[in-house]
Amino acid sequence: MEYVVFDLETTGLSPERDAIVEIGAIRIRNGEVLEDDTFHTLVNPERDIPWYVSRVHGIRNAHVASAPRITEALPAFLQYAGTTPVVAHNAAFDTGFIRAAAARQGLEWRPQREICTLQLSRRAFPREKSHKLDALAQRLGLLQEARGLHSAHADARLTAHAFAHLLRHLGEHA
């Protein structure tokens, strides 16, 4: 089975009002994270990135000034993902942004399936206090300590490894 695991960084929380500033993705095939099959791009949001958002992901206006606009970046991501099932941590957030951006361009995105590692984490570890990506990664032994800044590329990779662990864990405990 093949999956595309992806993550976004954005200028805010609303797919209708805010913009994507980074897209990161990595492919999993037959349970193996393919470290050399990735997609990554910064995206020029054509607006200022709020300072408080830059504090979370470290992406500043200067970083995206010469980056492709969403009209170039999104079609490239959609081509990379194709109709492969997609995986994201808090998938509704990420897929909502992709769908909204695609709709504004008259594009359609139809992955075979959308899988949320946040929901899988809640199912696999119902007694855990936190199901944030870093907490899940620590629980699975993928991180030794909390990380600082978030990047879509690093978060997609971490989510891919967490997803592979969750599949094994849930398979053993189903």
C-alpha positions, 0 to 999 in steps of 0.5 A, a space after each residue: 500500500 502507498 500513502 502520501 504523508 503531508 504537512 502545511 505551515 500557514 499564515 493562520 487557522 482559516 482556509 478561507 482567509 489565510 494562506 499556505 506558506 510551506 508544503 512538505 510531503 513524503 511517500 510511504 510504500 509497503 510500510 517503509 518511509 521513502 526518505 528519498 521520495 519527498 516534496 517540499 516548497 516554501 510558498 509566497 502567500 502574497 501577504 505578510 506573515 503575522 509575527 506570532 505565526 512566524 514564531 511558531 514555524 520560523 518562516 518570515 516574509 523574507 524567506 518566502 519573497 522569492 518562493 513560488 506562489 500557490 498557483 505554481 506550488 499547489 499544482 506541483 503538490 497535487 501532481 506529487 500526491 495524485 490520488 494516493 491516500 493521504 495522511 496528516 496529523 490533524 488531517 482536517 486542517 491540512 486537507 481543508 487548506 489544500 481543498 480551499 486553495 485548489 477550489 480558488 484555482 478551479 482545481 480538484 483534489 480527490 485522494 482515495 482516502 484521508 487518514 488522520 494520525 491524530 485520530 489514530 493516536 487517540 485510538 491507539 493510546 486513549 489514556 494519553 494526555 496529549 496527542 500532539 505530534 511531538 507527544 505522539 513521537 515521544 511516546 513512540 520513541 521517535 523524539 527524545 525531547 520536544 522540538 522548537 520550530 515546526 517545519 512542514 517538511 520535518 513534520 511530514 517526515 515525523 508524521 510518516 514515521 509515527 503513522 508507520 508505527 501506529 499501523 504496526 501498533 494498531 495491527 497488533 492490538 486490533 
